Amino acid sequence: MANSKAALKRVRQAERNRLRNRPYRSACRTFVKKAETAIRGGDQGEAQAAVLRAVSMLDRTADKGIIHKNNAARRKSRLMAKFNRGAVPAAR
């Protein structure tokens, strides 16, 4: 447990921020998952729209500082690679 008033305050702030950021992280995962499903589905137009929504959400979360900008860039890069290949490979 925290040993000082400042440390206790940081614990409270961290929890408050965690709760505030959780919906954004969840939405990012949901949008990416929907995009990957659309890519696997084969409908090019639907997949493109889903990928654009996912990329937009990742950018917004990175701009807010909820995820690191390099984390967003890596996830966008992987998603675009899957989109450009046209299919998601089997699970690892």
Biopython code that builds the backbone (N, CA, C, O; Angstrom):
import numpy as np
from Bio.PDB.StructureBuilder import StructureBuilder

atoms = [
    (1, "MET", "N", (0.845, -1.179, 0.000)),
    (1, "MET", "CA", (0.000, 0.000, 0.000)),
    (1, "MET", "C", (0.886, 1.237, 0.000)),
    (1, "MET", "O", (2.047, 1.187, 0.407)),
    (2, "ALA", "N", (0.319, 2.350, -0.465)),
    (2, "ALA", "CA", (1.068, 3.601, -0.557)),
    (2, "ALA", "C", (1.456, 4.110, 0.835)),
    (2, "ALA", "O", (0.713, 3.945, 1.802)),
    (3, "ASN", "N", (2.631, 4.729, 0.913)),
    (3, "ASN", "CA", (3.150, 5.168, 2.204)),
    (3, "ASN", "C", (3.043, 6.670, 2.433)),
    (3, "ASN", "O", (3.328, 7.140, 3.535)),
    (4, "SER", "N", (2.639, 7.433, 1.421)),
    (4, "SER", "CA", (2.555, 8.880, 1.604)),
    (4, "SER", "C", (1.244, 9.392, 1.031)),
    (4, "SER", "O", (0.565, 8.699, 0.274)),
    (5, "LYS", "N", (0.899, 10.627, 1.409)),
    (5, "LYS", "CA", (-0.328, 11.222, 0.903)),
    (5, "LYS", "C", (-0.255, 11.366, -0.621)),
    (5, "LYS", "O", (-1.246, 11.147, -1.317)),
    (6, "ALA", "N", (0.912, 11.731, -1.129)),
    (6, "ALA", "CA", (1.079, 11.908, -2.573)),
    (6, "ALA", "C", (0.891, 10.578, -3.306)),
    (6, "ALA", "O", (0.280, 10.524, -4.374)),
    (7, "ALA", "N", (1.422, 9.516, -2.718)),
    (7, "ALA", "CA", (1.286, 8.203, -3.344)),
    (7, "ALA", "C", (-0.167, 7.745, -3.327)),
    (7, "ALA", "O", (-0.640, 7.141, -4.290)),
    (8, "LEU", "N", (-0.878, 8.029, -2.238)),
    (8, "LEU", "CA", (-2.300, 7.689, -2.177)),
    (8, "LEU", "C", (-3.085, 8.452, -3.243)),
    (8, "LEU", "O", (-3.991, 7.908, -3.875)),
    (9, "LYS", "N", (-2.725, 9.706, -3.428)),
    (9, "LYS", "CA", (-3.398, 10.511, -4.451)),
    (9, "LYS", "C", (-3.129, 9.933, -5.834)),
    (9, "LYS", "O", (-4.039, 9.863, -6.659)),
    (10, "ARG", "N", (-1.899, 9.521, -6.099)),
    (10, "ARG", "CA", (-1.555, 8.933, -7.403)),
    (10, "ARG", "C", (-2.356, 7.649, -7.634)),
    (10, "ARG", "O", (-2.774, 7.375, -8.759)),
    (11, "VAL", "N", (-2.570, 6.867, -6.585)),
    (11, "VAL", "CA", (-3.374, 5.649, -6.704)),
    (11, "VAL", "C", (-4.797, 6.017, -7.113)),
    (11, "VAL", "O", (-5.375, 5.385, -7.997)),
    (12, "ARG", "N", (-5.362, 7.043, -6.469)),
    (12, "ARG", "CA", (-6.723, 7.478, -6.820)),
    (12, "ARG", "C", (-6.778, 7.989, -8.249)),
    (12, "ARG", "O", (-7.717, 7.678, -8.982)),
    (13, "GLN", "N", (-5.778, 8.773, -8.657)),
    (13, "GLN", "CA", (-5.759, 9.321, -10.012)),
    (13, "GLN", "C", (-5.616, 8.216, -11.046)),
    (13, "GLN", "O", (-6.278, 8.238, -12.084)),
    (14, "ALA", "N", (-4.756, 7.257, -10.764)),
    (14, "ALA", "CA", (-4.536, 6.162, -11.711)),
    (14, "ALA", "C", (-5.818, 5.364, -11.921)),
    (14, "ALA", "O", (-6.139, 4.980, -13.046)),
    (15, "GLU", "N", (-6.544, 5.116, -10.845)),
    (15, "GLU", "CA", (-7.799, 4.362, -10.961)),
    (15, "GLU", "C", (-8.838, 5.163, -11.746)),
    (15, "GLU", "O", (-9.544, 4.617, -12.594)),
    (16, "ARG", "N", (-8.922, 6.448, -11.459)),
    (16, "ARG", "CA", (-9.877, 7.306, -12.180)),
    (16, "ARG", "C", (-9.543, 7.327, -13.677)),
    (16, "ARG", "O", (-10.437, 7.216, -14.516)),
    (17, "ASN", "N", (-8.260, 7.467, -14.005)),
    (17, "ASN", "CA", (-7.848, 7.482, -15.407)),
    (17, "ASN", "C", (-8.085, 6.135, -16.068)),
    (17, "ASN", "O", (-8.484, 6.076, -17.231)),
    (18, "ARG", "N", (-7.843, 5.056, -15.341)),
    (18, "ARG", "CA", (-8.062, 3.717, -15.893)),
    (18, "ARG", "C", (-9.531, 3.537, -16.287)),
    (18, "ARG", "O", (-9.840, 3.013, -17.357)),
    (19, "LEU", "N", (-10.421, 3.979, -15.409)),
    (19, "LEU", "CA", (-11.851, 3.853, -15.699)),
    (19, "LEU", "C", (-12.271, 4.754, -16.858)),
    (19, "LEU", "O", (-13.148, 4.391, -17.642)),
    (20, "ARG", "N", (-11.651, 5.917, -16.966)),
    (20, "ARG", "CA", (-11.979, 6.839, -18.050)),
    (20, "ARG", "C", (-11.479, 6.302, -19.395)),
    (20, "ARG", "O", (-12.132, 6.495, -20.420)),
    (21, "ASN", "N", (-10.342, 5.639, -19.394)),
    (21, "ASN", "CA", (-9.720, 5.174, -20.636)),
    (21, "ASN", "C", (-10.246, 3.825, -21.100)),
    (21, "ASN", "O", (-10.113, 3.487, -22.277)),
    (22, "ARG", "N", (-10.839, 3.049, -20.204)),
    (22, "ARG", "CA", (-11.258, 1.687, -20.533)),
    (22, "ARG", "C", (-12.194, 1.599, -21.729)),
    (22, "ARG", "O", (-11.991, 0.723, -22.570)),
    (23, "PRO", "N", (-13.220, 2.462, -21.858)),
    (23, "PRO", "CA", (-14.111, 2.339, -23.018)),
    (23, "PRO", "C", (-13.396, 2.569, -24.348)),
    (23, "PRO", "O", (-13.748, 1.956, -25.356)),
    (24, "TYR", "N", (-12.394, 3.447, -24.354)),
    (24, "TYR", "CA", (-11.660, 3.713, -25.588)),
    (24, "TYR", "C", (-10.824, 2.505, -25.995)),
    (24, "TYR", "O", (-10.788, 2.133, -27.168)),
    (25, "ARG", "N", (-10.154, 1.897, -25.024)),
    (25, "ARG", "CA", (-9.363, 0.700, -25.319)),
    (25, "ARG", "C", (-10.252, -0.422, -25.839)),
    (25, "ARG", "O", (-9.907, -1.118, -26.794)),
    (26, "SER", "N", (-11.401, -0.583, -25.192)),
    (26, "SER", "CA", (-12.341, -1.620, -25.590)),
    (26, "SER", "C", (-12.863, -1.356, -26.995)),
    (26, "SER", "O", (-12.963, -2.278, -27.804)),
    (27, "ALA", "N", (-13.195, -0.105, -27.290)),
    (27, "ALA", "CA", (-13.704, 0.247, -28.616)),
    (27, "ALA", "C", (-12.646, -0.018, -29.683)),
    (27, "ALA", "O", (-12.969, -0.479, -30.778)),
    (28, "CYS", "N", (-11.393, 0.270, -29.369)),
    (28, "CYS", "CA", (-10.311, -0.008, -30.322)),
    (28, "CYS", "C", (-10.273, -1.493, -30.657)),
    (28, "CYS", "O", (-10.231, -1.871, -31.828)),
    (29, "ARG", "N", (-10.288, -2.326, -29.634)),
    (29, "ARG", "CA", (-10.245, -3.773, -29.862)),
    (29, "ARG", "C", (-11.454, -4.221, -30.670)),
    (29, "ARG", "O", (-11.330, -5.056, -31.566)),
    (30, "THR", "N", (-12.629, -3.666, -30.358)),
    (30, "THR", "CA", (-13.854, -4.058, -31.059)),
    (30, "THR", "C", (-13.779, -3.678, -32.530)),
    (30, "THR", "O", (-14.098, -4.492, -33.397)),
    (31, "PHE", "N", (-13.358, -2.443, -32.821)),
    (31, "PHE", "CA", (-13.285, -1.995, -34.202)),
    (31, "PHE", "C", (-12.265, -2.804, -35.001)),
    (31, "PHE", "O", (-12.508, -3.143, -36.159)),
    (32, "VAL", "N", (-11.131, -3.110, -34.386)),
    (32, "VAL", "CA", (-10.112, -3.908, -35.087)),
    (32, "VAL", "C", (-10.641, -5.313, -35.350)),
    (32, "VAL", "O", (-10.437, -5.866, -36.430)),
    (33, "LYS", "N", (-11.319, -5.887, -34.362)),
    (33, "LYS", "CA", (-11.868, -7.232, -34.533)),
    (33, "LYS", "C", (-12.920, -7.249, -35.629)),
    (33, "LYS", "O", (-12.958, -8.179, -36.435)),
    (34, "LYS", "N", (-13.788, -6.216, -35.670)),
    (34, "LYS", "CA", (-14.799, -6.135, -36.721)),
    (34, "LYS", "C", (-14.153, -5.989, -38.091)),
    (34, "LYS", "O", (-14.625, -6.571, -39.068)),
    (35, "ALA", "N", (-13.077, -5.217, -38.166)),
    (35, "ALA", "CA", (-12.382, -5.035, -39.438)),
    (35, "ALA", "C", (-11.773, -6.353, -39.901)),
    (35, "ALA", "O", (-11.864, -6.697, -41.079)),
    (36, "GLU", "N", (-11.153, -7.092, -38.986)),
    (36, "GLU", "CA", (-10.550, -8.374, -39.360)),
    (36, "GLU", "C", (-11.624, -9.359, -39.815)),
    (36, "GLU", "O", (-11.406, -10.128, -40.751)),
    (37, "THR", "N", (-12.783, -9.338, -39.155)),
    (37, "THR", "CA", (-13.887, -10.209, -39.554)),
    (37, "THR", "C", (-14.385, -9.828, -40.948)),
    (37, "THR", "O", (-14.668, -10.697, -41.773)),
    (38, "ALA", "N", (-14.489, -8.527, -41.202)),
    (38, "ALA", "CA", (-14.944, -8.065, -42.518)),
    (38, "ALA", "C", (-13.942, -8.449, -43.606)),
    (38, "ALA", "O", (-14.336, -8.806, -44.716)),
    (39, "ILE", "N", (-12.661, -8.379, -43.294)),
    (39, "ILE", "CA", (-11.630, -8.769, -44.265)),
    (39, "ILE", "C", (-11.777, -10.244, -44.587)),
    (39, "ILE", "O", (-11.721, -10.641, -45.751)),
    (40, "ARG", "N", (-11.965, -11.060, -43.549)),
    (40, "ARG", "CA", (-12.145, -12.498, -43.764)),
    (40, "ARG", "C", (-13.414, -12.790, -44.549)),
    (40, "ARG", "O", (-13.472, -13.760, -45.304)),
    (41, "GLY", "N", (-14.453, -11.933, -44.368)),
    (41, "GLY", "CA", (-15.723, -12.133, -45.058)),
    (41, "GLY", "C", (-15.615, -11.994, -46.566)),
    (41, "GLY", "O", (-16.395, -12.596, -47.302)),
    (42, "GLY", "N", (-14.663, -11.213, -47.027)),
    (42, "GLY", "CA", (-14.416, -11.112, -48.458)),
    (42, "GLY", "C", (-15.076, -9.937, -49.142)),
    (42, "GLY", "O", (-14.736, -9.645, -50.288)),
    (43, "ASP", "N", (-16.014, -9.237, -48.492)),
    (43, "ASP", "CA", (-16.653, -8.081, -49.113)),
    (43, "ASP", "C", (-15.700, -6.894, -49.030)),
    (43, "ASP", "O", (-15.481, -6.339, -47.954)),
    (44, "GLN", "N", (-15.133, -6.506, -50.179)),
    (44, "GLN", "CA", (-14.093, -5.481, -50.219)),
    (44, "GLN", "C", (-14.592, -4.131, -49.678)),
    (44, "GLN", "O", (-13.889, -3.474, -48.909)),
    (45, "GLY", "N", (-15.789, -3.723, -50.072)),
    (45, "GLY", "CA", (-16.314, -2.425, -49.632)),
    (45, "GLY", "C", (-16.550, -2.378, -48.135)),
    (45, "GLY", "O", (-16.188, -1.411, -47.465)),
    (46, "GLU", "N", (-17.163, -3.432, -47.618)),
    (46, "GLU", "CA", (-17.432, -3.495, -46.181)),
    (46, "GLU", "C", (-16.117, -3.531, -45.397)),
    (46, "GLU", "O", (-15.983, -2.881, -44.360)),
    (47, "ALA", "N", (-15.162, -4.290, -45.902)),
    (47, "ALA", "CA", (-13.860, -4.399, -45.227)),
    (47, "ALA", "C", (-13.153, -3.050, -45.208)),
    (47, "ALA", "O", (-12.565, -2.665, -44.197)),
    (48, "GLN", "N", (-13.208, -2.342, -46.315)),
    (48, "GLN", "CA", (-12.538, -1.044, -46.385)),
    (48, "GLN", "C", (-13.152, -0.063, -45.391)),
    (48, "GLN", "O", (-12.433, 0.660, -44.701)),
    (49, "ALA", "N", (-14.475, -0.041, -45.319)),
    (49, "ALA", "CA", (-15.143, 0.855, -44.371)),
    (49, "ALA", "C", (-14.786, 0.490, -42.937)),
    (49, "ALA", "O", (-14.541, 1.370, -42.111)),
    (50, "ALA", "N", (-14.756, -0.808, -42.639)),
    (50, "ALA", "CA", (-14.430, -1.253, -41.280)),
    (50, "ALA", "C", (-12.993, -0.902, -40.920)),
    (50, "ALA", "O", (-12.715, -0.503, -39.789)),
    (51, "VAL", "N", (-12.083, -1.048, -41.871)),
    (51, "VAL", "CA", (-10.675, -0.728, -41.623)),
    (51, "VAL", "C", (-10.528, 0.775, -41.368)),
    (51, "VAL", "O", (-9.784, 1.180, -40.475)),
    (52, "LEU", "N", (-11.225, 1.595, -42.141)),
    (52, "LEU", "CA", (-11.151, 3.041, -41.940)),
    (52, "LEU", "C", (-11.669, 3.433, -40.555)),
    (52, "LEU", "O", (-11.090, 4.299, -39.899)),
    (53, "ARG", "N", (-12.758, 2.799, -40.109)),
    (53, "ARG", "CA", (-13.286, 3.086, -38.767)),
    (53, "ARG", "C", (-12.267, 2.681, -37.696)),
    (53, "ARG", "O", (-12.059, 3.406, -36.724)),
    (54, "ALA", "N", (-11.642, 1.527, -37.880)),
    (54, "ALA", "CA", (-10.668, 1.045, -36.896)),
    (54, "ALA", "C", (-9.455, 1.969, -36.843)),
    (54, "ALA", "O", (-8.979, 2.308, -35.760)),
    (55, "VAL", "N", (-8.959, 2.373, -37.998)),
    (55, "VAL", "CA", (-7.791, 3.256, -38.054)),
    (55, "VAL", "C", (-8.125, 4.595, -37.397)),
    (55, "VAL", "O", (-7.310, 5.151, -36.660)),
    (56, "SER", "N", (-9.316, 5.106, -37.665)),
    (56, "SER", "CA", (-9.734, 6.368, -37.079)),
    (56, "SER", "C", (-9.792, 6.262, -35.552)),
    (56, "SER", "O", (-9.342, 7.162, -34.843)),
    (57, "MET", "N", (-10.342, 5.174, -35.064)),
    (57, "MET", "CA", (-10.449, 4.982, -33.610)),
    (57, "MET", "C", (-9.066, 4.850, -32.974)),
    (57, "MET", "O", (-8.820, 5.402, -31.902)),
    (58, "LEU", "N", (-8.166, 4.123, -33.630)),
    (58, "LEU", "CA", (-6.805, 3.992, -33.106)),
    (58, "LEU", "C", (-6.115, 5.354, -33.054)),
    (58, "LEU", "O", (-5.425, 5.665, -32.083)),
    (59, "ASP", "N", (-6.301, 6.165, -34.098)),
    (59, "ASP", "CA", (-5.705, 7.505, -34.107)),
    (59, "ASP", "C", (-6.258, 8.365, -32.975)),
    (59, "ASP", "O", (-5.508, 9.067, -32.297)),
    (60, "ARG", "N", (-7.573, 8.306, -32.776)),
    (60, "ARG", "CA", (-8.191, 9.108, -31.714)),
    (60, "ARG", "C", (-7.664, 8.697, -30.345)),
    (60, "ARG", "O", (-7.377, 9.548, -29.503)),
    (61, "THR", "N", (-7.536, 7.394, -30.126)),
    (61, "THR", "CA", (-7.068, 6.931, -28.812)),
    (61, "THR", "C", (-5.607, 7.324, -28.597)),
    (61, "THR", "O", (-5.208, 7.654, -27.481)),
    (62, "ALA", "N", (-4.817, 7.288, -29.658)),
    (62, "ALA", "CA", (-3.412, 7.691, -29.530)),
    (62, "ALA", "C", (-3.320, 9.194, -29.278)),
    (62, "ALA", "O", (-2.495, 9.634, -28.478)),
    (63, "ASP", "N", (-4.147, 9.979, -29.943)),
    (63, "ASP", "CA", (-4.127, 11.429, -29.735)),
    (63, "ASP", "C", (-4.487, 11.785, -28.297)),
    (63, "ASP", "O", (-3.954, 12.748, -27.746)),
    (64, "LYS", "N", (-5.376, 11.026, -27.693)),
    (64, "LYS", "CA", (-5.779, 11.277, -26.306)),
    (64, "LYS", "C", (-4.733, 10.769, -25.316)),
    (64, "LYS", "O", (-4.828, 11.050, -24.122)),
    (65, "GLY", "N", (-3.738, 10.025, -25.796)),
    (65, "GLY", "CA", (-2.704, 9.502, -24.914)),
    (65, "GLY", "C", (-3.119, 8.235, -24.196)),
    (65, "GLY", "O", (-2.469, 7.827, -23.233)),
    (66, "ILE", "N", (-4.198, 7.605, -24.652)),
    (66, "ILE", "CA", (-4.686, 6.395, -24.002)),
    (66, "ILE", "C", (-3.810, 5.210, -24.379)),
    (66, "ILE", "O", (-3.508, 4.357, -23.545)),
    (67, "ILE", "N", (-3.403, 5.166, -25.649)),
    (67, "ILE", "CA", (-2.393, 4.200, -26.075)),
    (67, "ILE", "C", (-1.244, 5.001, -26.688)),
    (67, "ILE", "O", (-1.443, 6.126, -27.147)),
    (68, "HIS", "N", (-0.073, 4.435, -26.694)),
    (68, "HIS", "CA", (1.095, 5.117, -27.246)),
    (68, "HIS", "C", (0.964, 5.213, -28.752)),
    (68, "HIS", "O", (0.371, 4.340, -29.386)),
    (69, "LYS", "N", (1.520, 6.279, -29.330)),
    (69, "LYS", "CA", (1.382, 6.482, -30.776)),
    (69, "LYS", "C", (2.037, 5.361, -31.569)),
    (69, "LYS", "O", (1.564, 5.016, -32.651)),
    (70, "ASN", "N", (3.109, 4.791, -31.052)),
    (70, "ASN", "CA", (3.749, 3.679, -31.758)),
    (70, "ASN", "C", (2.903, 2.414, -31.677)),
    (70, "ASN", "O", (2.905, 1.604, -32.603)),
    (71, "ASN", "N", (2.179, 2.242, -30.569)),
    (71, "ASN", "CA", (1.265, 1.115, -30.432)),
    (71, "ASN", "C", (0.167, 1.229, -31.481)),
    (71, "ASN", "O", (-0.173, 0.247, -32.140)),
    (72, "ALA", "N", (-0.391, 2.437, -31.635)),
    (72, "ALA", "CA", (-1.432, 2.656, -32.639)),
    (72, "ALA", "C", (-0.872, 2.420, -34.038)),
    (72, "ALA", "O", (-1.527, 1.794, -34.871)),
    (73, "ALA", "N", (0.325, 2.911, -34.298)),
    (73, "ALA", "CA", (0.935, 2.753, -35.619)),
    (73, "ALA", "C", (1.168, 1.273, -35.934)),
    (73, "ALA", "O", (0.933, 0.832, -37.059)),
    (74, "ARG", "N", (1.624, 0.518, -34.952)),
    (74, "ARG", "CA", (1.877, -0.907, -35.164)),
    (74, "ARG", "C", (0.577, -1.647, -35.461)),
    (74, "ARG", "O", (0.526, -2.484, -36.362)),
    (75, "ARG", "N", (-0.471, -1.337, -34.702)),
    (75, "ARG", "CA", (-1.747, -2.020, -34.912)),
    (75, "ARG", "C", (-2.369, -1.635, -36.249)),
    (75, "ARG", "O", (-2.964, -2.480, -36.917)),
    (76, "LYS", "N", (-2.238, -0.362, -36.650)),
    (76, "LYS", "CA", (-2.750, 0.063, -37.953)),
    (76, "LYS", "C", (-1.979, -0.620, -39.074)),
    (76, "LYS", "O", (-2.561, -1.040, -40.074)),
    (77, "SER", "N", (-0.671, -0.728, -38.901)),
    (77, "SER", "CA", (0.161, -1.356, -39.917)),
    (77, "SER", "C", (-0.219, -2.819, -40.115)),
    (77, "SER", "O", (-0.334, -3.293, -41.246)),
    (78, "ARG", "N", (-0.410, -3.523, -39.017)),
    (78, "ARG", "CA", (-0.794, -4.941, -39.109)),
    (78, "ARG", "C", (-2.168, -5.096, -39.744)),
    (78, "ARG", "O", (-2.392, -6.003, -40.546)),
    (79, "LEU", "N", (-3.091, -4.199, -39.377)),
    (79, "LEU", "CA", (-4.438, -4.268, -39.933)),
    (79, "LEU", "C", (-4.408, -3.989, -41.438)),
    (79, "LEU", "O", (-5.064, -4.685, -42.212)),
    (80, "MET", "N", (-3.651, -2.975, -41.851)),
    (80, "MET", "CA", (-3.568, -2.648, -43.272)),
    (80, "MET", "C", (-2.893, -3.767, -44.062)),
    (80, "MET", "O", (-3.261, -4.022, -45.209)),
    (81, "ALA", "N", (-1.917, -4.430, -43.464)),
    (81, "ALA", "CA", (-1.266, -5.554, -44.144)),
    (81, "ALA", "C", (-2.270, -6.674, -44.381)),
    (81, "ALA", "O", (-2.290, -7.278, -45.454)),
    (82, "LYS", "N", (-3.102, -6.949, -43.381)),
    (82, "LYS", "CA", (-4.134, -7.978, -43.538)),
    (82, "LYS", "C", (-5.132, -7.564, -44.617)),
    (82, "LYS", "O", (-5.549, -8.375, -45.443)),
    (83, "PHE", "N", (-5.502, -6.296, -44.591)),
    (83, "PHE", "CA", (-6.455, -5.798, -45.590)),
    (83, "PHE", "C", (-5.875, -5.919, -46.995)),
    (83, "PHE", "O", (-6.563, -6.339, -47.926)),
    (84, "ASN", "N", (-4.608, -5.550, -47.139)),
    (84, "ASN", "CA", (-3.975, -5.597, -48.465)),
    (84, "ASN", "C", (-3.764, -7.033, -48.942)),
    (84, "ASN", "O", (-3.795, -7.293, -50.145)),
    (85, "ARG", "N", (-3.550, -7.957, -48.022)),
    (85, "ARG", "CA", (-3.449, -9.372, -48.411)),
    (85, "ARG", "C", (-4.825, -9.931, -48.781)),
    (85, "ARG", "O", (-4.939, -10.849, -49.593)),
    (86, "GLY", "N", (-5.861, -9.361, -48.173)),
    (86, "GLY", "CA", (-7.207, -9.791, -48.490)),
    (86, "GLY", "C", (-7.735, -10.895, -47.593)),
    (86, "GLY", "O", (-8.895, -11.290, -47.717)),
    (87, "ALA", "N", (-6.918, -11.391, -46.707)),
    (87, "ALA", "CA", (-7.378, -12.449, -45.811)),
    (87, "ALA", "C", (-6.536, -12.433, -44.548)),
    (87, "ALA", "O", (-5.354, -12.090, -44.577)),
    (88, "VAL", "N", (-7.154, -12.806, -43.448)),
    (88, "VAL", "CA", (-6.443, -12.881, -42.186)),
    (88, "VAL", "C", (-5.894, -14.291, -42.055)),
    (88, "VAL", "O", (-6.641, -15.255, -42.223)),
    (89, "PRO", "N", (-4.600, -14.440, -41.758)),
    (89, "PRO", "CA", (-4.044, -15.801, -41.604)),
    (89, "PRO", "C", (-4.652, -16.504, -40.399)),
    (89, "PRO", "O", (-5.261, -15.875, -39.535)),
    (90, "ALA", "N", (-4.477, -17.802, -40.360)),
    (90, "ALA", "CA", (-5.002, -18.612, -39.256)),
    (90, "ALA", "C", (-4.365, -18.163, -37.951)),
    (90, "ALA", "O", (-3.312, -17.526, -37.945)),
    (91, "ALA", "N", (-5.012, -18.500, -36.855)),
    (91, "ALA", "CA", (-4.509, -18.127, -35.536)),
    (91, "ALA", "C", (-3.120, -18.712, -35.305)),
    (91, "ALA", "O", (-2.787, -19.790, -35.798)),
    (92, "ARG", "N", (-2.316, -17.965, -34.535)),
    (92, "ARG", "CA", (-0.927, -18.398, -34.294)),
    (92, "ARG", "C", (-0.857, -19.575, -33.378)),
    (92, "ARG", "O", (0.234, -20.058, -33.076)),
]
sb = StructureBuilder()
sb.init_structure("model")
sb.init_model(0)
sb.init_chain("A")
sb.init_seg("    ")
for serial, (resi, resn, name, xyz) in enumerate(atoms, 1):
    if name == "N":
        sb.init_residue(resn, " ", resi, " ")
    sb.init_atom(name, np.array(xyz, "f"), 0.0, 1.0, " ", f" {name:<3s}", serial, name[0])
structure = sb.get_structure()
